[in-house]
Amino acid sequence: MQNLSKPVGSEQSILLGNKLGSPVEAIGTCILTLSSGFILKLERTICVPSFSRNLIFVSRLVPFGYSFNFKDTLFELFYNSECVGNLILSDGLYLFGLQNYDTYSSMHFQTGIKRCIINEYSSML
């Protein structure tokens, strides 16, 4: 993630399906350049290092002028009625490619003694 600069206190966490919480490390803005060249700016992005995938909730994009179209295994992302990205269904999630693979592929989080390398070449919806 880019521009995540506001650390949060240890009291903030995300409640998971198993009723356990995962701590939130930071909240900020994440800027992604889609393969179409469109810049997707995600406000109030929550950084949870224990998550193994990057997830975007489409309901959080609607207030910012985004709309969507689902067709079979294709998801189309629109901004102000213009198609800015096509995502393909894979393993139950829609994936889109990002430009600047070198920038995203080098990002990682240090968690305890384990080091988690995150492949940011694709984001999941």
SULVEN-V354129 format. One record per backbone hydrogen bond with DSSP energy under -0.5 kcal/mol. CO is the residue of the C=O (numbers start at 1). NH is the residue of the N-H. If there is no record, write none. Layout:
CO;NH, CO;NH
This chain:
3;5, 3;29, 5;7, 6;27, 9;12, 12;24, 14;16, 14;22, 16;19, 20;16, 22;14, 23;25, 25;8, 26;47, 27;6, 28;45, 30;32, 30;42, 32;34, 32;40, 33;99, 34;37, 38;34, 38;40, 39;41, 40;32, 40;42, 41;43, 42;30, 42;45, 45;28, 45;47, 46;48, 47;25, 47;26, 48;51, 53;55, 54;124, 56;58, 57;60, 58;61, 58;62, 61;64, 61;66, 62;65, 65;80, 67;78, 69;76, 71;74, 73;89, 74;71, 75;87, 76;69, 76;78, 77;84, 77;85, 78;67, 79;82, 82;79, 85;77, 87;75, 88;95, 90;93, 93;90, 94;125, 95;88, 96;123, 97;35, 100;103, 100;104, 101;105, 102;106, 104;107, 107;118, 109;111, 109;116, 110;112, 111;114, 114;111, 114;116, 115;117, 116;109, 117;119, 118;120, 119;122, 121;98, 123;96, 124;56
